[in-house]
């Protein structure tokens, strides 16, 4: 059964998301699809945390 996400097969999503990285190279870096997903999720969570942190710092400066 093919892995799907974002409305299409994994390979199609991968092709759309990262044009400069080939699938063989990606699978040399990660042991499988789940590891790629987990790494992307962790990166996304960290980016979100940093965005909230920056926003919170900005809010603190403008409060009386």
C-alpha distance (Angstrom), angle and dihedral (degrees) to the residues before:
residue distance angle dihedral
X1 . . .
X2 3.82 . .
X3 3.78 119.0 .
X4 3.79 109.9 -113.6
X5 3.77 133.4 -169.2
X6 3.78 137.8 151.0
X7 3.78 89.3 24.3
X8 3.80 100.9 -57.4
X9 3.76 148.0 58.7
X10 3.78 116.7 -62.4
X11 3.78 93.1 -110.8
X12 3.80 92.1 53.5
X13 3.79 91.7 49.6
X14 3.79 90.1 47.4
X15 3.81 91.5 49.5
X16 3.78 91.3 51.5
X17 3.82 95.3 44.0
X18 3.80 102.0 47.2
X19 3.77 118.7 20.1
X20 3.82 96.2 171.4
X21 3.82 96.5 54.7
X22 3.78 119.4 74.1
X23 3.78 121.1 -142.2
X24 3.84 94.0 -118.7
X25 3.81 90.8 52.8
X26 3.80 91.5 47.8
X27 3.79 91.3 52.3
X28 3.80 89.9 50.8
X29 3.80 87.4 58.6
X30 3.82 96.6 43.1
X31 3.81 129.5 34.9
X32 3.80 94.9 -135.1
X33 3.79 150.1 -23.7
X34 3.79 93.6 -74.5
X35 3.82 91.4 55.1
X36 3.81 90.4 50.8
X37 3.80 90.5 50.3
X38 3.81 92.8 47.3
X39 3.82 91.4 49.6
X40 3.81 91.5 48.9
X41 3.80 90.9 47.5
X42 3.81 92.5 49.1
X43 3.82 90.7 49.5
X44 3.79 91.3 48.3
X45 3.80 91.8 49.3
X46 3.80 91.6 49.8
X47 3.82 91.7 48.3
X48 3.81 89.7 50.2
X49 3.81 92.1 48.0
X50 3.80 91.3 50.9
X51 3.81 91.6 48.2
X52 3.80 90.8 52.6
X53 3.80 90.5 45.6
X54 3.82 91.4 53.3
X55 3.80 91.1 45.9
X56 3.80 91.6 49.4
X57 3.79 91.3 51.8
X58 3.78 89.4 51.7
X59 3.80 91.5 49.5
X60 3.80 92.3 51.3
X61 3.79 92.1 57.0
X62 3.80 94.2 53.9
X63 3.81 98.4 46.3
X64 3.82 118.6 98.5
